[in-house]
Amino acid sequence: RNFFAALLWLIPYGFTRPLAPLAPRSMSERHGLVCRLAWLAPLVHRLNAVWIFLGLGFFFAIDLWAWHRAIVYIGAGPATLMGNLQVVFVALLAFFLFGEKLKKMFWPGVVLALLGIAMLTLNNPLGSSVWLGIVFGILTALTYSIFIIFLKYLEVYQASAQQTLFWVAALTALFLLLPTLIEDGLTLPGPRALAILLLHALISSVLGWWIIVTVLKKVPVAAASTLLLLQPLLTSVWGHLFLGQGLVAVQVAGICLALFGIRLANWGRR
């Protein structure tokens, strides 16, 4: 948090350095300058919030782009599980950026998580598609961890959950427009596919993200990340029950081992 706070402070601060020679020397002159510039404070505050929203939209767009490609290459369950490695990346980012210490069980938990992911994703013979899926899964986790840190810092600006959800969705769609035009274009799907997309938007993207945004503003980052660990497990279960996707015993064991490892790596973090 201190890193991002300093970054946002340095943005307007950089504009003040060239003006240093023009600073008034008497107290009366300083008071007059402060009074004249006081009206700029709300504007600077809003500009900082705009940068945060742009960062949220940018990193979430990359997250969705990478996640959907991971789903194509390794399946919904493994891709979602790899995306939840964001818990590990949050801890690593906190270590490198904020100086927070890693817990003793962090690395053992990471090893168990990677072993579980291997049991889940490498059930089929290795190929270029599997490796691409793993790369996209890691990119999903990394960008999502940055997104969570940005989202947590947004509470300084007292934005409501509805405002956050609307602007993040709008900016994410804007950032995704370019790769969409390059790759597939904006061709509308058939009626059945469109109905599924609308249902997905209402249940997952609207209701689900409203709950996530609301919860993340009230609980610590690590705790919120841990709660999201149910997502890959439920994704695999729903895929098996409703879509007929294969789920053998080794994969179930891999899911459980990976979730345990992720939780162990994050154990004791506040």
KEDRENRO-504594 format. One line per 3 residues: number of its first residue (from 1); their letters; for each residue x, y, z of N, C-alpha, C. Coordinates in Angstrom, 3 decimals. Layout:
NUM	a	X:Y:Z:X:Y:Z:X:Y:Z; ...;
//
This chain:
1	rnf	0.833:-1.207:0.000:0.000:0.000:0.000:0.870:1.261:0.000; 1.937:1.224:0.815:2.814:2.390:0.872:3.436:2.671:-0.485; 3.757:1.597:-1.225:4.351:1.778:-2.547:3.401:2.517:-3.474;
4	faa	2.147:2.057:-3.539:1.185:2.694:-4.426:0.803:4.086:-3.933; 0.778:4.271:-2.632:0.505:5.604:-2.102:1.608:6.572:-2.510; 2.860:6.103:-2.410:3.983:6.950:-2.814:3.947:7.221:-4.312;
7	llw	3.571:6.200:-5.101:3.502:6.374:-6.544:2.470:7.420:-6.928; 1.289:7.344:-6.309:0.245:8.308:-6.610:0.607:9.707:-6.118; 1.363:9.767:-5.024:1.788:11.074:-4.519:2.832:11.689:-5.443;
10	lip	3.708:10.846:-6.029:4.774:11.358:-6.879:4.253:11.885:-8.213; 3.067:11.409:-8.645:2.537:11.881:-9.922:2.295:13.390:-9.898; 1.500:13.920:-8.936:1.357:15.377:-8.894:2.607:16.067:-8.366;
13	ygf	3.392:15.337:-7.526:4.586:15.959:-6.955:5.608:16.283:-8.033; 5.657:15.442:-9.089:6.618:15.700:-10.152:6.379:17.020:-10.855; 5.138:17.480:-10.876:4.842:18.760:-11.516:5.259:19.942:-10.648;
16	trp	5.488:19.702:-9.361:5.812:20.812:-8.467:7.290:21.151:-8.475; 8.157:20.188:-8.858:9.595:20.451:-8.786:10.033:21.585:-9.713; 9.569:21.668:-10.970:9.986:22.796:-11.808:9.522:24.139:-11.284;
19	lap	8.503:24.154:-10.407:7.976:25.411:-9.881:8.667:25.841:-8.601; 9.630:25.045:-8.120:10.275:25.349:-6.844:10.941:26.719:-6.826; 11.656:27.145:-7.899:12.273:28.481:-7.851:11.267:29.609:-7.742;
22	lap	10.005:29.348:-8.086:8.991:30.395:-8.036:8.292:30.473:-6.695; 8.699:29.626:-5.744:8.025:29.591:-4.450:8.215:30.913:-3.723; 7.139:31.468:-3.121:7.257:32.719:-2.370:8.049:32.512:-1.096;
25	rsm	8.699:33.558:-0.643:9.572:33.446:0.519:8.920:33.957:1.791; 8.020:34.885:1.692:7.397:35.402:2.903:6.185:34.568:3.282; 5.814:34.605:4.580:4.680:33.825:5.059:3.386:34.295:4.418;
28	ser	3.236:35.596:4.222:2.009:36.110:3.629:1.868:35.637:2.184; 2.990:35.615:1.460:2.941:35.150:0.083:2.577:33.672:0.031; 3.151:32.896:0.953:2.845:31.461:0.989:1.369:31.236:1.303;
31	hgl	0.838:32.001:2.255:-0.568:31.845:2.617:-1.464:32.184:1.438; -1.103:33.242:0.710:-1.907:33.615:-0.446:-1.873:32.551:-1.532; -0.688:31.936:-1.748:-0.574:30.897:-2.769:-1.379:29.665:-2.383;
34	vcr	-1.338:29.293:-1.102:-2.117:28.143:-0.635:-3.597:28.389:-0.840; -4.062:29.585:-0.536:-5.476:29.902:-0.707:-5.879:29.832:-2.182; -4.984:30.301:-3.061:-5.320:30.301:-4.483:-5.331:28.899:-5.085;
37	law	-4.495:28.002:-4.532:-4.386:26.650:-5.083:-5.227:25.625:-4.331; -5.904:26.035:-3.261:-6.664:25.070:-2.457:-7.771:24.406:-3.268; -8.331:25.137:-4.233:-9.421:24.573:-5.024:-8.953:23.439:-5.921;
40	lap	-7.616:23.297:-6.121:-7.098:22.226:-6.964:-7.067:20.878:-6.254; -7.156:20.886:-4.913:-7.030:19.629:-4.160:-8.067:18.587:-4.572; -9.372:18.945:-4.663:-10.336:17.917:-5.102:-10.035:17.375:-6.494;
43	lvh	-9.522:18.259:-7.394:-9.201:17.814:-8.745:-8.064:16.796:-8.733; -7.010:17.077:-7.964:-5.888:16.141:-7.857:-6.356:14.821:-7.270; -7.247:14.887:-6.267:-7.783:13.673:-5.642:-8.530:12.834:-6.677;
46	rln	-9.337:13.498:-7.518:-10.085:12.765:-8.535:-9.147:12.181:-9.591; -8.111:12.936:-9.968:-7.164:12.432:-10.961:-6.451:11.182:-10.459; -6.088:11.165:-9.191:-5.460:9.976:-8.621:-6.407:8.781:-8.682;
49	avw	-7.685:9.005:-8.377:-8.666:7.929:-8.459:-8.815:7.438:-9.894; -8.727:8.347:-10.859:-8.818:7.954:-12.266:-7.683:7.010:-12.636; -6.473:7.313:-12.174:-5.333:6.432:-12.452:-5.548:5.055:-11.845;
52	ifl	-6.130:5.006:-10.654:-6.409:3.717:-10.019:-7.421:2.930:-10.851; -8.486:3.586:-11.294:-9.491:2.902:-12.106:-8.901:2.426:-13.436; -8.040:3.229:-14.045:-7.393:2.803:-15.283:-6.519:1.578:-15.053;
55	glg	-5.801:1.566:-13.931:-4.993:0.397:-13.601:-5.841:-0.838:-13.380; -6.974:-0.675:-12.691:-7.886:-1.794:-12.472:-8.397:-2.357:-13.797; -8.854:-1.470:-14.679:-9.366:-1.929:-15.968:-8.303:-2.587:-16.819;
58	fff	-7.090:-2.036:-16.803:-6.002:-2.573:-17.625:-5.597:-3.971:-17.175; -5.333:-4.135:-15.877:-4.865:-5.431:-15.389:-5.974:-6.483:-15.406; -7.216:-6.067:-15.184:-8.301:-7.040:-15.247:-8.552:-7.480:-16.686;
61	aid	-8.338:-6.574:-17.641:-8.472:-6.948:-19.048:-7.434:-8.006:-19.425; -6.193:-7.808:-18.994:-5.157:-8.811:-19.262:-5.502:-10.122:-18.574; -6.013:-10.028:-17.341:-6.384:-11.223:-16.593:-7.438:-12.034:-17.345;
64	lwa	-8.497:-11.384:-17.810:-9.556:-12.088:-18.532:-9.050:-12.647:-19.855; -8.239:-11.869:-20.553:-7.686:-12.315:-21.837:-6.846:-13.571:-21.654; -5.964:-13.574:-20.662:-5.101:-14.730:-20.418:-5.898:-15.919:-19.886;
67	whr	-6.862:-15.651:-19.007:-7.645:-16.733:-18.402:-8.432:-17.513:-19.456; -9.079:-16.805:-20.383:-9.868:-17.491:-21.401:-8.989:-18.313:-22.345; -7.772:-17.872:-22.572:-6.871:-18.680:-23.387:-6.349:-19.885:-22.623;
70	aiv	-6.151:-19.736:-21.333:-5.773:-20.886:-20.518:-6.889:-21.922:-20.496; -8.140:-21.466:-20.463:-9.281:-22.391:-20.488:-9.276:-23.208:-21.779; -8.968:-22.566:-22.893:-8.944:-23.262:-24.181:-7.877:-24.351:-24.188;
73	yig	-6.716:-24.060:-23.603:-5.582:-24.977:-23.702:-5.587:-26.078:-22.645; -6.033:-25.782:-21.426:-5.938:-26.787:-20.356:-7.261:-27.049:-19.653; -8.332:-26.352:-20.023:-9.626:-26.605:-19.420:-9.991:-25.585:-18.357;
76	agp	-11.291:-25.521:-18.047:-11.795:-24.503:-17.118:-11.284:-24.709:-15.701; -11.328:-25.959:-15.215:-10.891:-26.229:-13.847:-9.431:-25.902:-13.603; -8.502:-26.474:-14.396:-7.084:-26.156:-14.213:-6.769:-24.676:-14.404;
79	atl	-7.394:-24.035:-15.398:-7.130:-22.615:-15.638:-7.575:-21.767:-14.456; -8.732:-22.091:-13.892:-9.230:-21.339:-12.739:-8.367:-21.582:-11.512; -7.911:-22.822:-11.342:-7.037:-23.128:-10.211:-5.721:-22.375:-10.320;
82	mgn	-5.132:-22.331:-11.505:-3.884:-21.596:-11.685:-4.093:-20.106:-11.459; -5.252:-19.604:-11.839:-5.542:-18.202:-11.578:-5.550:-17.877:-10.102; -5.890:-18.863:-9.277:-5.917:-18.636:-7.837:-4.541:-18.711:-7.194;
85	lqv	-3.515:-18.909:-7.994:-2.156:-18.711:-7.491:-1.902:-17.242:-7.182; -2.875:-16.390:-7.478:-2.749:-14.970:-7.132:-2.492:-14.778:-5.646; -2.945:-15.726:-4.810:-2.663:-15.633:-3.377:-1.161:-15.643:-3.140;
88	vfv	-0.460:-16.496:-3.877:0.997:-16.574:-3.758:1.635:-15.301:-4.289; 1.146:-14.809:-5.423:1.715:-13.599:-6.010:1.461:-12.376:-5.134; 0.312:-12.318:-4.471:0.052:-11.216:-3.545:1.096:-11.197:-2.438;
91	all	1.412:-12.381:-1.897:2.425:-12.461:-0.844:3.796:-12.044:-1.366; 4.148:-12.473:-2.584:5.442:-12.105:-3.158:5.516:-10.607:-3.448; 4.434:-10.040:-3.970:4.418:-8.600:-4.218:4.529:-7.818:-2.917;
94	aff	3.858:-8.297:-1.883:3.961:-7.636:-0.583:5.384:-7.713:-0.049; 6.075:-8.810:-0.345:7.463:-8.967:0.109:8.394:-8.007:-0.626; 8.292:-7.941:-1.943:9.215:-7.129:-2.731:8.867:-5.637:-2.702;
97	lfg	7.582:-5.304:-2.659:7.175:-3.904:-2.735:6.997:-3.260:-1.372; 6.440:-4.005:-0.431:6.112:-3.437:0.867:7.041:-3.895:1.976; 7.931:-4.853:1.687:8.855:-5.331:2.707:8.247:-6.267:3.727;
100	ekl	7.064:-6.830:3.441:6.453:-7.767:4.376:7.206:-9.098:4.351; 7.343:-9.707:5.514:8.072:-10.965:5.617:7.186:-12.127:5.183; 7.818:-13.083:4.503:7.118:-14.306:4.136:7.091:-15.254:5.327;
103	kkm	5.973:-15.929:5.497:5.837:-16.871:6.598:6.688:-18.116:6.351; 6.959:-18.845:7.428:7.817:-20.023:7.335:7.233:-21.087:6.421; 5.925:-21.168:6.351:5.278:-22.201:5.551:4.990:-21.745:4.123;
106	fwp	5.502:-20.572:3.730:5.194:-20.050:2.404:5.730:-20.964:1.304; 7.036:-21.230:1.330:7.633:-22.029:0.265:7.162:-23.475:0.263; 7.017:-24.146:1.433:6.405:-25.486:1.398:5.003:-25.474:0.791;
109	gvv	4.228:-24.428:1.106:2.899:-24.322:0.519:2.949:-24.138:-0.984; 3.905:-23.336:-1.465:4.056:-23.131:-2.905:4.396:-24.444:-3.607; 5.291:-25.218:-3.004:5.681:-26.506:-3.592:4.472:-27.438:-3.691;
112	lal	3.680:-27.505:-2.625:2.487:-28.354:-2.642:1.474:-27.866:-3.681; 1.319:-26.553:-3.786:0.382:-26.004:-4.762:0.810:-26.344:-6.185; 2.089:-26.192:-6.479:2.587:-26.512:-7.816:2.463:-28.002:-8.115;
115	lgi	2.702:-28.831:-7.110:2.546:-30.272:-7.293:1.088:-30.624:-7.589; 0.167:-30.005:-6.856:-1.250:-30.244:-7.109:-1.673:-29.790:-8.493; -1.174:-28.635:-8.929:-1.492:-28.145:-10.269:-0.937:-29.086:-11.330;
118	aml	0.262:-29.622:-11.081:0.842:-30.584:-12.017:-0.028:-31.832:-12.127; -0.532:-32.318:-10.999:-1.407:-33.494:-11.021:-2.696:-33.217:-11.789; -3.142:-31.978:-11.755:-4.398:-31.624:-12.419:-4.211:-31.354:-13.904;
121	tln	-3.154:-30.621:-14.258:-2.975:-30.168:-15.640:-2.200:-31.148:-16.495; -1.315:-31.925:-15.890:-0.453:-32.814:-16.663:-1.006:-34.228:-16.715; -2.296:-34.363:-16.482:-2.915:-35.682:-16.582:-2.844:-36.211:-18.014;
124	npl	-2.818:-35.292:-18.972:-2.648:-35.650:-20.380:-1.187:-35.476:-20.776; -0.749:-36.102:-21.879:0.651:-35.960:-22.316:1.012:-34.502:-22.553; 2.265:-34.158:-22.233:2.733:-32.798:-22.419:2.767:-32.443:-23.900;
127	gss	2.385:-31.232:-24.190:2.426:-30.731:-25.549:2.512:-29.223:-25.524; 2.620:-28.624:-26.706:2.739:-27.168:-26.762:1.506:-26.484:-26.197; 0.329:-27.083:-26.394:-0.899:-26.469:-25.893:-0.927:-26.454:-24.370;
130	vwl	-0.435:-27.526:-23.735:-0.410:-27.572:-22.271:0.524:-26.506:-21.723; 1.697:-26.378:-22.314:2.647:-25.368:-21.839:2.105:-23.962:-22.050; 1.434:-23.728:-23.175:0.813:-22.425:-23.395:-0.257:-22.157:-22.348;
133	giv	-1.033:-23.178:-22.023:-2.049:-23.022:-20.991:-1.450:-22.686:-19.644; -0.317:-23.306:-19.313:0.350:-23.019:-18.043:0.859:-21.583:-18.016; 1.438:-21.139:-19.131:1.937:-19.754:-19.206:0.787:-18.765:-19.048;
136	fgi	-0.301:-19.004:-19.744:-1.460:-18.116:-19.626:-2.056:-18.174:-18.219; -2.018:-19.349:-17.592:-2.516:-19.456:-16.224:-1.690:-18.645:-15.245; -0.361:-18.687:-15.406:0.516:-17.892:-14.542:0.282:-16.404:-14.771;
139	lta	0.135:-16.009:-16.036:-0.143:-14.602:-16.341:-1.474:-14.171:-15.732; -2.453:-15.054:-15.747:-3.743:-14.767:-15.115:-3.579:-14.483:-13.632; -2.814:-15.332:-12.951:-2.610:-15.162:-11.512:-1.860:-13.875:-11.200;
142	lty	-0.835:-13.571:-11.991:-0.022:-12.381:-11.732:-0.834:-11.103:-11.908; -1.547:-10.987:-13.008:-2.318:-9.766:-13.257:-3.481:-9.628:-12.278; -4.063:-10.754:-11.874:-5.167:-10.679:-10.919:-4.681:-10.245:-9.541;
145	sif	-3.474:-10.653:-9.156:-2.932:-10.222:-7.866:-2.700:-8.717:-7.856; -2.211:-8.179:-8.964:-2.032:-6.728:-9.062:-3.388:-6.031:-9.018; -4.373:-6.611:-9.671:-5.733:-6.063:-9.649:-6.268:-5.990:-8.225;
148	iif	-6.053:-7.028:-7.427:-6.550:-7.048:-6.051:-5.893:-5.956:-5.218; -4.596:-5.752:-5.403:-3.894:-4.712:-4.647:-4.426:-3.329:-5.036; -4.637:-3.094:-6.323:-5.236:-1.834:-6.763:-6.625:-1.662:-6.162;
151	lky	-7.409:-2.729:-6.148:-8.775:-2.655:-5.637:-8.786:-2.339:-4.154; -7.876:-2.922:-3.414:-7.805:-2.659:-1.982:-7.415:-1.206:-1.720; -6.508:-0.672:-2.530:-6.076:0.710:-2.331:-7.177:1.701:-2.697;
154	lev	-8.134:1.292:-3.519:-9.197:2.193:-3.955:-10.086:2.640:-2.809; -10.094:1.908:-1.700:-10.954:2.270:-0.578:-10.582:3.625:0.015; -9.368:4.107:-0.255:-8.958:5.434:0.211:-9.859:6.510:-0.388;
157	yqa	-10.362:6.268:-1.586:-11.156:7.270:-2.296:-12.648:7.111:-2.048; -13.037:6.148:-1.197:-14.426:5.974:-0.771:-15.380:5.801:-1.956; -14.946:5.068:-2.960:-15.829:4.755:-4.084:-16.768:3.629:-3.678;
160	saq	-18.030:3.744:-4.068:-18.997:2.710:-3.725:-18.750:1.461:-4.568; -19.336:0.349:-4.121:-19.180:-0.905:-4.866:-19.783:-0.784:-6.260; -20.910:-0.084:-6.365:-21.563:0.072:-7.660:-20.702:0.914:-8.608;
163	qtl	-20.125:1.996:-8.093:-19.244:2.820:-8.919:-18.027:2.027:-9.381; -17.428:1.292:-8.449:-16.246:0.505:-8.785:-16.572:-0.540:-9.837; -17.674:-1.250:-9.643:-18.061:-2.301:-10.580:-18.332:-1.732:-11.969;
166	fwv	-19.030:-0.602:-12.022:-19.374:-0.018:-13.322:-18.128:0.424:-14.078; -17.263:1.195:-13.413:-16.109:1.745:-14.109:-15.073:0.686:-14.453; -14.899:-0.301:-13.573:-13.966:-1.386:-13.893:-14.475:-2.175:-15.094;
169	aal	-15.787:-2.464:-15.118:-16.357:-3.199:-16.249:-16.227:-2.402:-17.544; -16.525:-1.098:-17.478:-16.465:-0.264:-18.677:-15.036:-0.143:-19.197; -14.088:0.113:-18.303:-12.698:0.271:-18.724:-12.099:-1.050:-19.181;
172	tal	-12.482:-2.146:-18.523:-11.997:-3.457:-18.955:-12.482:-3.769:-20.368; -13.763:-3.504:-20.631:-14.303:-3.720:-21.977:-13.581:-2.851:-22.999; -13.242:-1.625:-22.616:-12.533:-0.730:-23.526:-11.139:-1.264:-23.843;
175	fll	-10.431:-1.734:-22.821:-9.092:-2.275:-23.049:-9.136:-3.581:-23.850; -10.218:-4.355:-23.709:-10.339:-5.619:-24.438:-10.791:-5.417:-25.880; -11.208:-4.204:-26.214:-11.711:-3.953:-27.562:-10.625:-4.165:-28.613;
178	lpt	-9.409:-3.706:-28.343:-8.328:-3.820:-29.327:-7.974:-5.271:-29.639; -7.667:-6.116:-28.633:-7.379:-7.516:-28.984:-8.565:-8.238:-29.612; -9.782:-7.839:-29.258:-10.959:-8.461:-29.864:-11.039:-8.147:-31.350;
181	lie	-10.807:-6.890:-31.711:-10.837:-6.500:-33.120:-9.723:-7.171:-33.906; -8.557:-7.327:-33.283:-7.418:-7.935:-33.976:-7.625:-9.432:-34.183; -8.155:-10.109:-33.167:-8.220:-11.570:-33.205:-9.475:-12.095:-33.902;
184	dgl	-10.653:-11.666:-33.458:-11.895:-12.278:-33.941:-12.915:-11.293:-34.492; -12.777:-10.021:-34.208:-13.795:-9.069:-34.611:-14.971:-9.074:-33.652; -15.969:-8.259:-33.930:-17.124:-8.106:-33.051:-18.351:-8.836:-33.592;
187	tlp	-18.134:-9.975:-34.229:-19.243:-10.760:-34.755:-20.119:-11.273:-33.617; -21.429:-11.026:-33.702:-22.349:-11.471:-32.661:-22.612:-12.966:-32.799; -22.659:-13.704:-31.691:-22.963:-15.134:-31.762:-24.445:-15.363:-32.034;
190	gpr	-24.830:-16.632:-32.130:-26.228:-16.975:-32.355:-27.075:-16.703:-31.132; -28.405:-16.863:-31.247:-29.315:-16.576:-30.124:-28.999:-17.382:-28.870; -28.685:-18.667:-29.028:-28.416:-19.502:-27.855:-27.141:-19.048:-27.147;
193	ala	-26.092:-18.799:-27.922:-24.839:-18.339:-27.327:-25.010:-16.969:-26.684; -25.802:-16.106:-27.317:-26.046:-14.781:-26.756:-26.802:-14.879:-25.439; -27.763:-15.811:-25.352:-28.504:-16.010:-24.105:-27.582:-16.503:-22.992;
196	ill	-26.657:-17.388:-23.329:-25.699:-17.878:-22.332:-24.799:-16.746:-21.858; -24.367:-15.889:-22.783:-23.526:-14.750:-22.407:-24.273:-13.795:-21.480; -25.543:-13.539:-21.772:-26.340:-12.662:-20.915:-26.517:-13.267:-19.527;
199	lha	-26.761:-14.566:-19.467:-26.897:-15.239:-18.175:-25.591:-15.184:-17.399; -24.493:-15.400:-18.099:-23.173:-15.311:-17.466:-22.923:-13.905:-16.936; -23.315:-12.905:-17.723:-23.093:-11.519:-17.309:-23.884:-11.184:-16.051;
202	lis	-25.135:-11.621:-15.992:-25.982:-11.285:-14.849:-25.542:-12.004:-13.578; -25.255:-13.312:-13.693:-24.947:-14.100:-12.501:-23.512:-13.886:-12.039; -22.573:-14.027:-12.967:-21.160:-13.986:-12.586:-20.605:-12.565:-12.583;
205	svl	-20.740:-11.889:-13.725:-20.076:-10.597:-13.868:-20.738:-9.486:-13.067; -22.071:-9.527:-12.909:-22.763:-8.469:-12.162:-22.914:-8.846:-10.695; -23.680:-9.909:-10.421:-23.927:-10.298:-9.039:-22.648:-10.769:-8.349;
208	gww	-21.904:-11.640:-9.014:-20.682:-12.172:-8.405:-19.655:-11.094:-8.117; -19.422:-10.213:-9.089:-18.416:-9.176:-8.874:-18.888:-8.098:-7.908; -20.184:-7.871:-7.836:-20.670:-6.933:-6.819:-20.362:-7.472:-5.429;
211	iiv	-20.554:-8.772:-5.219:-20.237:-9.385:-3.928:-18.744:-9.310:-3.656; -17.921:-9.615:-4.662:-16.472:-9.596:-4.478:-15.987:-8.197:-4.131; -16.460:-7.201:-4.886:-16.026:-5.823:-4.628:-16.446:-5.377:-3.242;
214	tvl	-17.652:-5.753:-2.819:-18.130:-5.363:-1.495:-17.314:-6.025:-0.400; -17.022:-7.303:-0.549:-16.269:-8.039:0.471:-14.835:-7.538:0.557; -14.198:-7.312:-0.580:-12.792:-6.920:-0.578:-12.558:-5.570:0.084;
217	kkv	-13.598:-4.753:0.158:-13.444:-3.468:0.826:-13.511:-3.596:2.344; -13.943:-4.744:2.862:-14.178:-4.879:4.293:-13.264:-5.890:4.971; -12.528:-6.675:4.208:-11.654:-7.689:4.803:-10.247:-7.500:4.266;
220	pva	-9.238:-8.030:4.966:-7.857:-7.933:4.487:-7.680:-8.613:3.136; -6.655:-8.176:2.408:-6.408:-8.712:1.074:-6.210:-10.221:1.116; -5.382:-10.698:2.051:-5.071:-12.124:2.123:-6.315:-12.951:2.432;
223	aas	-7.151:-12.457:3.342:-8.366:-13.191:3.697:-9.330:-13.251:2.516; -9.479:-12.136:1.808:-10.363:-12.129:0.644:-9.855:-13.072:-0.434; -8.535:-13.097:-0.632:-7.961:-13.990:-1.629:-8.210:-15.442:-1.264;
226	tll	-8.119:-15.753:0.029:-8.327:-17.132:0.478:-9.767:-17.567:0.256; -10.722:-16.664:0.476:-12.126:-17.006:0.266:-12.397:-17.389:-1.187; -11.650:-16.795:-2.092:-11.857:-17.064:-3.507:-11.325:-18.430:-3.929;
229	llq	-10.692:-19.151:-3.003:-10.154:-20.469:-3.337:-11.254:-21.483:-3.633; -12.477:-21.192:-3.229:-13.579:-22.094:-3.547:-13.898:-22.093:-5.038; -13.506:-21.052:-5.739:-13.873:-20.917:-7.149:-13.346:-22.060:-8.018;
232	pll	-12.049:-22.401:-7.979:-11.587:-23.486:-8.854:-12.196:-24.829:-8.510; -12.421:-25.075:-7.222:-13.032:-26.338:-6.822:-14.446:-26.454:-7.376; -15.236:-25.391:-7.204:-16.610:-25.408:-7.706:-16.647:-25.438:-9.233;
235	tsv	-15.687:-24.767:-9.879:-15.635:-24.798:-11.338:-15.452:-26.214:-11.853; -14.547:-26.952:-11.221:-14.316:-28.340:-11.635:-15.543:-29.209:-11.373; -16.189:-28.990:-10.227:-17.372:-29.788:-9.885:-18.520:-29.496:-10.843;
238	wgh	-18.802:-28.205:-11.105:-19.897:-27.852:-12.017:-19.606:-28.338:-13.430; -18.352:-28.230:-13.856:-18.001:-28.716:-15.189:-18.232:-30.207:-15.333; -17.961:-30.945:-14.263:-18.165:-32.396:-14.290:-19.655:-32.747:-14.255;
241	lfl	-20.428:-32.028:-13.437:-21.841:-32.361:-13.257:-22.713:-31.904:-14.419; -22.472:-30.691:-14.922:-23.375:-30.104:-15.907:-22.855:-30.157:-17.341; -21.534:-30.218:-17.515:-20.970:-30.199:-18.862:-20.329:-31.515:-19.257;
244	gqg	-20.298:-32.462:-18.334:-19.733:-33.763:-18.654:-18.231:-33.775:-18.815; -17.532:-32.791:-18.262:-16.077:-32.757:-18.352:-15.479:-33.815:-17.431; -14.448:-34.493:-17.945:-13.822:-35.565:-17.187:-13.151:-35.060:-15.918;
247	lva	-13.253:-35.848:-14.871:-12.626:-35.498:-13.600:-12.269:-36.802:-12.892; -11.031:-37.231:-13.062:-10.593:-38.498:-12.476:-10.069:-38.253:-11.075; -9.792:-39.362:-10.369:-9.375:-39.271:-8.969:-8.075:-38.493:-8.809;
250	vqv	-7.139:-38.666:-9.756:-5.856:-37.953:-9.665:-6.077:-36.447:-9.741; -6.993:-36.021:-10.589:-7.270:-34.596:-10.719:-7.946:-34.039:-9.474; -8.859:-34.800:-8.894:-9.497:-34.365:-7.647:-8.453:-34.217:-6.549;
253	agi	-7.544:-35.194:-6.457:-6.469:-35.105:-5.465:-5.576:-33.904:-5.741; -5.321:-33.620:-7.022:-4.507:-32.459:-7.374:-5.166:-31.157:-6.972; -6.482:-31.059:-7.159:-7.214:-29.857:-6.752:-7.095:-29.643:-5.248;
256	cla	-7.348:-30.713:-4.486:-7.294:-30.603:-3.020:-5.889:-30.249:-2.549; -4.874:-30.878:-3.158:-3.496:-30.605:-2.760:-3.103:-29.172:-3.098; -3.509:-28.699:-4.270:-3.170:-27.333:-4.668:-3.843:-26.310:-3.763;
259	lfg	-5.111:-26.523:-3.450:-5.815:-25.596:-2.568:-5.200:-25.587:-1.176; -4.825:-26.766:-0.690:-4.172:-26.836:0.617:-2.833:-26.113:0.588; -2.076:-26.300:-0.492:-0.786:-25.623:-0.601:-0.919:-24.116:-0.674;
262	irl	-1.906:-23.641:-1.438:-2.126:-22.200:-1.543:-2.510:-21.613:-0.191; -3.371:-22.316:0.521:-3.774:-21.826:1.844:-2.609:-21.888:2.814; -1.795:-22.936:2.734:-0.641:-23.058:3.620:0.368:-21.950:3.355;
265	anw	0.577:-21.628:2.083:1.518:-20.563:1.741:1.070:-19.217:2.274; -0.222:-19.060:2.436:-0.779:-17.788:2.896:-1.165:-17.823:4.365; -0.806:-18.892:5.057:-1.232:-19.072:6.445:-0.609:-18.016:7.345;
268	grr	-1.441:-17.393:8.158:-0.942:-16.435:9.142:-0.810:-15.022:8.637; -1.069:-14.783:7.306:-0.997:-13.417:6.790:-2.225:-12.631:7.200; -2.020:-11.360:7.485:-3.123:-10.483:7.889:-3.596:-9.655:6.710;
//
